[in-house]
Amino acid sequence: MPCRLQSETASEPCVSINTASAGNLERLPGVGSQIAQRIIEHRKRYGRFRRVEHLMMVRGISERRFNELRSFIKVD
């Protein structure tokens, strides 16, 4: 399923939560600078996310927020 970022009208590839910069993560719906930084810190501390569901281990990513993000993210 193609991804579309919140401010985009054309389909965009999903954002990889394993390689995306803070700026790219902030383009995701409901992700601000603090959560983007927590995602990056989690990657540095624990390594790559193996499944998109593992994003819920990051403080500030609830199940509800994850469900809003799911169609916009991927792991590679």
PyMOL CGO cylinders between C-alpha atoms (Angstrom):
from pymol import cmd
from pymol.cgo import CYLINDER

trace = [
    CYLINDER, 0.00, 0.00, 0.00, 1.55, 3.35, -0.98, 0.3, 1, 1, 1, 1, 1, 1,
    CYLINDER, 1.55, 3.35, -0.98, 2.22, 5.88, 1.74, 0.3, 1, 1, 1, 1, 1, 1,
    CYLINDER, 2.22, 5.88, 1.74, 1.27, 9.49, 1.72, 0.3, 1, 1, 1, 1, 1, 1,
    CYLINDER, 1.27, 9.49, 1.72, 2.77, 11.97, 4.13, 0.3, 1, 1, 1, 1, 1, 1,
    CYLINDER, 2.77, 11.97, 4.13, 0.42, 14.40, 5.82, 0.3, 1, 1, 1, 1, 1, 1,
    CYLINDER, 0.42, 14.40, 5.82, 1.38, 17.46, 3.79, 0.3, 1, 1, 1, 1, 1, 1,
    CYLINDER, 1.38, 17.46, 3.79, 1.87, 15.66, 0.48, 0.3, 1, 1, 1, 1, 1, 1,
    CYLINDER, 1.87, 15.66, 0.48, -0.66, 15.14, -2.25, 0.3, 1, 1, 1, 1, 1, 1,
    CYLINDER, -0.66, 15.14, -2.25, 1.29, 12.60, -4.26, 0.3, 1, 1, 1, 1, 1, 1,
    CYLINDER, 1.29, 12.60, -4.26, 2.11, 9.16, -2.93, 0.3, 1, 1, 1, 1, 1, 1,
    CYLINDER, 2.11, 9.16, -2.93, 5.47, 8.96, -1.23, 0.3, 1, 1, 1, 1, 1, 1,
    CYLINDER, 5.47, 8.96, -1.23, 7.43, 5.92, -0.18, 0.3, 1, 1, 1, 1, 1, 1,
    CYLINDER, 7.43, 5.92, -0.18, 6.94, 4.95, 3.43, 0.3, 1, 1, 1, 1, 1, 1,
    CYLINDER, 6.94, 4.95, 3.43, 9.36, 6.47, 5.93, 0.3, 1, 1, 1, 1, 1, 1,
    CYLINDER, 9.36, 6.47, 5.93, 11.85, 3.96, 7.27, 0.3, 1, 1, 1, 1, 1, 1,
    CYLINDER, 11.85, 3.96, 7.27, 11.94, 4.26, 11.04, 0.3, 1, 1, 1, 1, 1, 1,
    CYLINDER, 11.94, 4.26, 11.04, 15.42, 2.70, 10.92, 0.3, 1, 1, 1, 1, 1, 1,
    CYLINDER, 15.42, 2.70, 10.92, 17.07, 5.28, 8.70, 0.3, 1, 1, 1, 1, 1, 1,
    CYLINDER, 17.07, 5.28, 8.70, 14.91, 8.42, 8.69, 0.3, 1, 1, 1, 1, 1, 1,
    CYLINDER, 14.91, 8.42, 8.69, 16.35, 11.69, 9.93, 0.3, 1, 1, 1, 1, 1, 1,
    CYLINDER, 16.35, 11.69, 9.93, 14.60, 13.69, 12.63, 0.3, 1, 1, 1, 1, 1, 1,
    CYLINDER, 14.60, 13.69, 12.63, 13.22, 16.00, 9.92, 0.3, 1, 1, 1, 1, 1, 1,
    CYLINDER, 13.22, 16.00, 9.92, 11.70, 13.11, 7.99, 0.3, 1, 1, 1, 1, 1, 1,
    CYLINDER, 11.70, 13.11, 7.99, 10.21, 11.61, 11.14, 0.3, 1, 1, 1, 1, 1, 1,
    CYLINDER, 10.21, 11.61, 11.14, 8.64, 14.97, 12.03, 0.3, 1, 1, 1, 1, 1, 1,
    CYLINDER, 8.64, 14.97, 12.03, 6.70, 14.88, 8.74, 0.3, 1, 1, 1, 1, 1, 1,
    CYLINDER, 6.70, 14.88, 8.74, 4.74, 11.92, 10.08, 0.3, 1, 1, 1, 1, 1, 1,
    CYLINDER, 4.74, 11.92, 10.08, 1.31, 12.73, 11.56, 0.3, 1, 1, 1, 1, 1, 1,
    CYLINDER, 1.31, 12.73, 11.56, 1.52, 13.33, 15.31, 0.3, 1, 1, 1, 1, 1, 1,
    CYLINDER, 1.52, 13.33, 15.31, 5.32, 13.18, 15.48, 0.3, 1, 1, 1, 1, 1, 1,
    CYLINDER, 5.32, 13.18, 15.48, 7.03, 16.30, 16.72, 0.3, 1, 1, 1, 1, 1, 1,
    CYLINDER, 7.03, 16.30, 16.72, 10.66, 17.03, 17.44, 0.3, 1, 1, 1, 1, 1, 1,
    CYLINDER, 10.66, 17.03, 17.44, 10.66, 15.33, 20.86, 0.3, 1, 1, 1, 1, 1, 1,
    CYLINDER, 10.66, 15.33, 20.86, 9.20, 12.06, 19.64, 0.3, 1, 1, 1, 1, 1, 1,
    CYLINDER, 9.20, 12.06, 19.64, 11.44, 12.10, 16.56, 0.3, 1, 1, 1, 1, 1, 1,
    CYLINDER, 11.44, 12.10, 16.56, 14.46, 12.49, 18.85, 0.3, 1, 1, 1, 1, 1, 1,
    CYLINDER, 14.46, 12.49, 18.85, 13.24, 9.63, 21.07, 0.3, 1, 1, 1, 1, 1, 1,
    CYLINDER, 13.24, 9.63, 21.07, 12.94, 7.37, 18.01, 0.3, 1, 1, 1, 1, 1, 1,
    CYLINDER, 12.94, 7.37, 18.01, 16.50, 8.18, 16.98, 0.3, 1, 1, 1, 1, 1, 1,
    CYLINDER, 16.50, 8.18, 16.98, 17.79, 7.69, 20.54, 0.3, 1, 1, 1, 1, 1, 1,
    CYLINDER, 17.79, 7.69, 20.54, 16.01, 4.33, 20.71, 0.3, 1, 1, 1, 1, 1, 1,
    CYLINDER, 16.01, 4.33, 20.71, 17.71, 3.24, 17.46, 0.3, 1, 1, 1, 1, 1, 1,
    CYLINDER, 17.71, 3.24, 17.46, 21.12, 4.28, 18.78, 0.3, 1, 1, 1, 1, 1, 1,
    CYLINDER, 21.12, 4.28, 18.78, 20.64, 2.53, 22.10, 0.3, 1, 1, 1, 1, 1, 1,
    CYLINDER, 20.64, 2.53, 22.10, 18.91, -0.70, 21.05, 0.3, 1, 1, 1, 1, 1, 1,
    CYLINDER, 18.91, -0.70, 21.05, 19.64, -1.01, 17.33, 0.3, 1, 1, 1, 1, 1, 1,
    CYLINDER, 19.64, -1.01, 17.33, 17.30, -1.27, 14.40, 0.3, 1, 1, 1, 1, 1, 1,
    CYLINDER, 17.30, -1.27, 14.40, 13.58, -1.86, 14.72, 0.3, 1, 1, 1, 1, 1, 1,
    CYLINDER, 13.58, -1.86, 14.72, 12.78, -5.35, 13.44, 0.3, 1, 1, 1, 1, 1, 1,
    CYLINDER, 12.78, -5.35, 13.44, 9.05, -4.75, 13.03, 0.3, 1, 1, 1, 1, 1, 1,
    CYLINDER, 9.05, -4.75, 13.03, 7.03, -1.55, 12.76, 0.3, 1, 1, 1, 1, 1, 1,
    CYLINDER, 7.03, -1.55, 12.76, 5.11, -2.59, 15.90, 0.3, 1, 1, 1, 1, 1, 1,
    CYLINDER, 5.11, -2.59, 15.90, 8.32, -2.19, 17.91, 0.3, 1, 1, 1, 1, 1, 1,
    CYLINDER, 8.32, -2.19, 17.91, 7.90, 1.55, 17.52, 0.3, 1, 1, 1, 1, 1, 1,
    CYLINDER, 7.90, 1.55, 17.52, 5.46, 1.33, 20.44, 0.3, 1, 1, 1, 1, 1, 1,
    CYLINDER, 5.46, 1.33, 20.44, 8.46, 0.71, 22.72, 0.3, 1, 1, 1, 1, 1, 1,
    CYLINDER, 8.46, 0.71, 22.72, 9.39, 4.38, 22.25, 0.3, 1, 1, 1, 1, 1, 1,
    CYLINDER, 9.39, 4.38, 22.25, 8.02, 6.60, 25.01, 0.3, 1, 1, 1, 1, 1, 1,
    CYLINDER, 8.02, 6.60, 25.01, 5.20, 8.73, 23.57, 0.3, 1, 1, 1, 1, 1, 1,
    CYLINDER, 5.20, 8.73, 23.57, 4.10, 6.21, 20.93, 0.3, 1, 1, 1, 1, 1, 1,
    CYLINDER, 4.10, 6.21, 20.93, 0.86, 4.73, 22.22, 0.3, 1, 1, 1, 1, 1, 1,
    CYLINDER, 0.86, 4.73, 22.22, -1.08, 2.04, 20.42, 0.3, 1, 1, 1, 1, 1, 1,
    CYLINDER, -1.08, 2.04, 20.42, -3.48, 4.71, 19.17, 0.3, 1, 1, 1, 1, 1, 1,
    CYLINDER, -3.48, 4.71, 19.17, -0.65, 6.87, 17.80, 0.3, 1, 1, 1, 1, 1, 1,
    CYLINDER, -0.65, 6.87, 17.80, 1.03, 3.81, 16.28, 0.3, 1, 1, 1, 1, 1, 1,
    CYLINDER, 1.03, 3.81, 16.28, -2.19, 2.90, 14.46, 0.3, 1, 1, 1, 1, 1, 1,
    CYLINDER, -2.19, 2.90, 14.46, -2.27, 6.43, 12.99, 0.3, 1, 1, 1, 1, 1, 1,
    CYLINDER, -2.27, 6.43, 12.99, 1.35, 6.04, 11.82, 0.3, 1, 1, 1, 1, 1, 1,
    CYLINDER, 1.35, 6.04, 11.82, 1.26, 2.44, 10.62, 0.3, 1, 1, 1, 1, 1, 1,
    CYLINDER, 1.26, 2.44, 10.62, 0.45, 3.18, 6.97, 0.3, 1, 1, 1, 1, 1, 1,
    CYLINDER, 0.45, 3.18, 6.97, 3.24, 5.78, 6.77, 0.3, 1, 1, 1, 1, 1, 1,
    CYLINDER, 3.24, 5.78, 6.77, 6.16, 3.76, 8.16, 0.3, 1, 1, 1, 1, 1, 1,
    CYLINDER, 6.16, 3.76, 8.16, 8.26, 0.74, 7.32, 0.3, 1, 1, 1, 1, 1, 1,
    CYLINDER, 8.26, 0.74, 7.32, 11.38, -1.04, 8.50, 0.3, 1, 1, 1, 1, 1, 1,
    CYLINDER, 11.38, -1.04, 8.50, 14.10, -2.00, 6.04, 0.3, 1, 1, 1, 1, 1, 1,
]
cmd.load_cgo(trace, "trace")
